[in-house]
Amino acid sequence: AQKITQTQPGMFVQEKEAVTLDCTYDTSDPSYGLFWYKQPSSGEMIFLIYQGSYDQQNATEGRYSLNFQKARKSANLVISASQLGDSAMYFCAMREGGSQGNLIFGKGTKLSVKP
Amino acid sequence: GAGVSQSPSNKVTEKGKDVELRCDPISGHTALYWYRQSLGQGLEFLIYFQGNSAPDKSGLPSDRFSAERTGGSVSTLTIQRTQQEDSAVYLCASSLDRPSYEQYFGPGTRLTVT
């Protein structure tokens, strides 16, 4: 079974509107971390936001927020006021346990922002 | 400060040849990771180094793949007897010593096996 599932291969959003990118995860470990990365066409991986499994509040970083629903095992990324530069691949990832172990990535969602 | 650097940026090799890919992590980062990304896919974990501990090699796809990290800094990923299915972008990342800390990625090495 996949540990990280991103069900939207591609998404379109109008500039200045908000968009939600879906991510569900599967783990039996009570301690885990959830990450979102952006990968523009240039290829670099850019860290966006982090949510720990014990964090009480949803994480926010500027225009990015993470809608963390622990019981549903979902960690959706919300981008507010989309900009043309937000067009990229977005990857959800999970680290299990309290260690610095590797990240487990989903297959990604390609976001296209329309002017 | 300087980010994670990788070399070469591109490598074309013939099937059956060995290749070495290099990663220079961010200074002071104790953890170093190798991933590979096939065309249009997510990242696949290969190997992870943490300080002086034995590396986690659980993601290596075959015994043709190996990696070492010298002096707790620079790392080299070696692929022996390359196959066409090894063609991918190989990404290196490093991080500080807290589970919540993000991994900083290098620009990757695009490997093409002909």
Interface residues (C-beta under 8 A of the other chain):
Chain A: I4 G33 F35 Y37 G43 E44 M45 F47 Y50 G52 F91 A93 R95 G97 G98 S99 Q100 G101 N102 L103 I104 F105 G106 K107 G108
Chain B: T30 A31 Y33 Y35 Q41 G42 L43 E44 F45 Y48 Q50 D56 G59 V89 L91 A93 S95 D97 R98 P99 S100 Y101 E102 Q103 Y104 F105 P107 G108
